[in-house]
Amino acid sequence: MSVLRSWVSIQPAPLTSGLLFGMIFFFVVLFFGGIMVRVLGSRKNVNHYNKDIKFRLSRICMTMGFFGLIFVFFSYEQVRFLGARFWYVLWLVGTFVWVGFFSHYLLRVIPMKRVEEVDRQEKQKYLPGRKKHKKH
C-alpha cells in the first residue's frame, strides 16, 4: 500500500541521485533522438511516406522527451503538485497511446495509401493530360 501511496502522493519523497540522473539521461536521449530523426528525415530524396513516418516519430520523441524533462525538473525542485509522481504514470500512458496511434498509422494507413497511389497512377496513365516535353 505504501508503494501506491508514494505514486499518488502530492508531495512525494525526493528522487535519489542515481534515479534522477538516469531519468535525465533517458529524457535527453529521447529528445535529441527525436531531433536527429527529424534532421535525417528531412532529406529531399526520401519517399514522402518515409518522410512522414520520420516526422511523426520525431514529434513523439521530442514532445515526450521535453515533457519528461519538465517532470524531472519539477520533481527535483520538489514542487508540490507538479512534482508528483503520478505525472510519470500519465506520461507513460500518454506515450503508449501515442505510440499506438503511430503504429496504426504505420501498419494500416500507410499501406492503404500506397495501394491507392498505385491505383491512381494506373488510372492516370490512360487518361488524357498534358504531354511532357523532353528537354534536349
N, C-alpha and C positions, 0 to 999 in steps of 0.2 A: 504494500500500500504506500510505503514511503517513496518508492520509485515513481509511481503515478503522481503522487503529491508534488514531487520535485519538478515534474514536467508541466504541471498546470499551475504552479505557484506564480504569483505575480512578482515576487521578489525572490528568485532562486539564489542558490549559493554561487559564488564567483567561479568562473571556469578555471581549471587547472592550467598551468603554463603549457604542458605538452598538448593538451586538447586544444587550447587556444591557438597555438602555432600550427597545429595540424589543420584546423579549420581555416585559418587564414591562408595557408598554403593551398588547400583544396579550392577555395573560392577564387583565389588569384589565378591559379592554373585554369580554372573553368572560364573565368572572364577573358584572360589573354588567349586561351584556346579558341574562344569564340571570335576574337579579333583576327586571329590567324586564319580561321576558316573563312571569314568574311573577305580577307585580303586575297586568299588563294582562290576563292570562288568568284572574284570579280574580273577574272581574266576574260579577254574578248573571244578567244577561240574555244570556249566551253559551250556544250549543249545547254540550251536555255532551261531544260528541266533540271539538269545537274546544278546549274547556277541557282535556280530557285530552291532546290534542296539544301544547298550550302548556305544560302541566305537564311532560310528558316532555322537550320541547325545553329548557325552563329547567333541568331536572335535569342534562341533558347539559352545558349551558353552564356552570352553576355548579360542577359537580364537576370538569370538565376545566380550568376556569379556576383553581380552587383548587389542584389538583394541579400545574398548570403553575407557579403562583406558588411553591409549595413547592419544586419542582425548581430554579427560578431562584434562590431563596434559598440552597439548598444549593450550587449552582454558584458563586454569588457568594462565599459563605463558604469555598469550596474544601474542603468536607467530602469526605474520600477516596472512600468508596463511594457515598454518597447524592448527591454532586455529579457523578457520572459522566454522560457524555453519552448513554449507551445508555438512560437513563431517558426521554429525549426521544423516542427511537425507539419505546420501549414505549408511551409516552403517545400517540404518533401512531397506532400500530397499534390501541390500545385505543379511540381516538376513531373511527377508521374502522369498527371492528367495531360499536361502539355506534350510530353513525350508520346502519350497515347494518341493524341490528335496528329502529331507529326508522323507516327507510324502508320496511321490510317491514310494520311496523305501520300506517304511513300509507297505503301503496298497496294492501295486501292485506286486512288485518284490519278496518280501519275501513269500507271499502265493504261487506264481508260483514256486519258488524254493522248497518249502515244498512239493508241489504236485509232482514235478519232482523227488524229492528224494524218495518219497513213491513208485512211479512207477519204479524207478531204483532198489529199494530194492525188489520189487515184481518180477522183471525180474531176478535179481541176484540170488534169491533163487532156481531158476530152472536151472541155468547154472552151468556146472561143474567148480570146483575150488579146491583150497587146502582144505583139511579136517582140521578142528580144533581139535587138540588133547586136551583132558581134562587132567588136572594135578590132581593127586590124593593126 
